[in-house]
Each structure stands twice: as C-alpha cells, then as structure tokens.
Amino acid sequence: MAVARFKDLVLEAADHQRLADWWCKVLGYERHTPRFGEDWPPGWPVPIRDPAGHGPTIWITPVEEGEEDAGPRRDRGRIHLDVWGDTAELLALGAAMVKPRDEGTGWDTLRDPEGNEFCVFPPPPEMPVRLGVR
C-alpha cells in the first residue's frame, strides 16, 4: 500500500509568468484559472494543465530575487521533465541545447528559457508529428 500519491509537478522560475507561457506553448497546456474566471494575482504561482486531462498539473513558481535558486540554473536539477517532441521546434521556441542524442542516449537534453533541463525523446510512430496541434 502506498503512503503517498503523485499530485503536481513544480518548476521554479525567476520570471514565472513568462515560463508558464513558454511551457503552455510547448506542451499544448493552458493556464488554470480559479473558479469564477478571475486571474491569479501576478506574484502567485501559475498552474498550467493539459486541457485533455492526460498530463499532470505543473505549477510554475516564482523565486524571489536574491534567493539562492534565483536566475537561470547552472546545474541539472534533481527532477526534470521528459517530453516527446521535435528538438528543432523546441530550440526555435527558445530552448537551448545541452547535449544532443548520440549512440549512448536516445534523447536530446535541453534547457528551457529559465535554465531548467529537460529531455526530448522522438515521438513514437503512433503520435502525431506536430505535438502542439490537438
């Protein structure tokens, strides 16, 4: 019997509003708004969700200036995202290459605009080529 269940994923960012928009565009996610349609206050974390309900909720959380983790990450975090996608499209959207795939690895390692590393796997044959198009 499990003592815990997965709930959400959290990414820290110096510019959390911009990073939320970037990940929404990349994953086809949408910002989750609270009940009654109002927006979250600008300084609050931004929850983004898969509109089809298949993926986890991701919270993009602000890191205050002067905090140890503020600004672009210089090292690989202990938790990162793995995505299926087109590396060239992700690079065109502002990701940066860390390590291209080779014979030893079947994925590219990239950084999002805040420096968070993520791995990009080629889509399986049954997945559409344009992942952002639903």
N, C-alpha and C positions, 0 to 999 in steps of 0.2 A: 504494500500500500504506500502510495506517495505521500509525502508530508507537505509538498508544495506543487503548484501548477504554474506553468508559464502564463504571464499576464500581458506584458508590454515590453517593448524594447525602447531604450532611451539613448539618444545621442546628445552630447554636449556641444555647444557652438558659441562662438563669440558673437556672431550675427545669426541668431536662431531663426529670425523671420525669413531671411534670405535662404538659409539652408533648408528650411521647411519647404519653401517654394521649389528649390532645386530637386529635393528628393520626391516631391509630388510629381514633377515633370518626368523624372527618370523612371519612377515606379508606376505611374498612372494613378497615384493616390490622390486623395482630396483632403483638404483641411477639415477636421471635425469641428463643428460649431456646437456650442452648448444649446440646450433647449431654448425655445423661443426665438432662435435665429440671430441673437446678438453675437458680436465678436468677443473673443477673449481679450482681456487687456493686453496691450502690446508687450509688456515686460514678462508676461506669463509664458510658461512652456506651451508649445504648439503641438497638439496631437494631430497626426495625419493617419488616414485609414484607407484601406483598399475598398473602393466603392462596391465591389462584388462580394466583399466579406470573406475573401480567402486568406489574405495575409494578415499579419499581426498589426496592431496599432503601434505606431512609432511616435514617441514624444521627443521633440527637438527642444532641448532645454538650454536656456541662456546661462552662460558662465560670465560672472562679473569681471570687469577689468581689474587687474591686479591679483586675481585668484591664480593659484598655481597652474591650473589647466587652461587658462585663458589663451586665446590665439591659436594659430594652426598647430596641430600636433606634430611633434618631431619624431615620435616613436610609434610603433604599432601598438594600438590598444589591445587589451586582453580579449575584448569582444569586438567583432566586426560583422558586417553584412556580407553574405554570399548572394549574388544575383545572377540570373540568366540574362544575357544581353549582348549587345553589339558594342565592342570596345571602342570602335571608331566613333560611333554616335555619342557615347559617354564622354569621350575626350572632346568632341565638338561642343558638348554642353558644359564644359568647364572642369571635368575631372582631369587628373594628372596621372601619368604612368609612373608606377613604382618599379614593377618588374613584369616584363612580358612573359607569356607562357612559353614553355620550352618542352623538350622531351621528358623532363622530370616532373613537370606540373602541367595540368590540363586547364589552367586558368591564368588570366592576367590579374595582377594586383594593381589597383588604382587608389587614388586619394580623392575624396570629394572636395569641394571648394574650401572646407574648413580644415582639411588635412586628415580626416578620418579615413583609414584604409578600408577597402572592401575588395572582394574578389569577384571577377566576372567570368562566368562559365558560358561557353557557347550554348545556345538554346538546343534542347533536344529536338529531333526531327518533327515531332507532333506539335511543337509550339510555333505560333506564327513568327515570322521574321521580325515584323515591327511590333515589339512587345508593348509599346505605349498605346497602340491602337486597339480598342476593345470592340 
